[in-house]
Amino acid sequence: MTVIRFTKEILTDEHEDVADVLHQLEATGIEQAMEARPAPTDTHPGHPTTL
C-alpha cells in the first residue's frame, strides 16, 4: 500500500492514473536492463558457425 500511496502522491500528475505511472516505470526499468546487458550472440566459443 505504501508504494501505491507514494506513487499517487509524488509521481503522478493530476491527470495521470497510478497504474499508468507504474507501467511507465516498469517499461523504463526493462529498457534500462536491456541496455545494460545486451542479448547474447548466437556464436559460442569453440563452436564455429562456418565449416
Summary of the structure (lengths in Angstrom):
residues: 51
radius of gyration: 19.8
end to end distance: 58.8
largest distance: 62.1
contacts: 76
relative contact order: 0.09
helix: 57%
strand: 4%
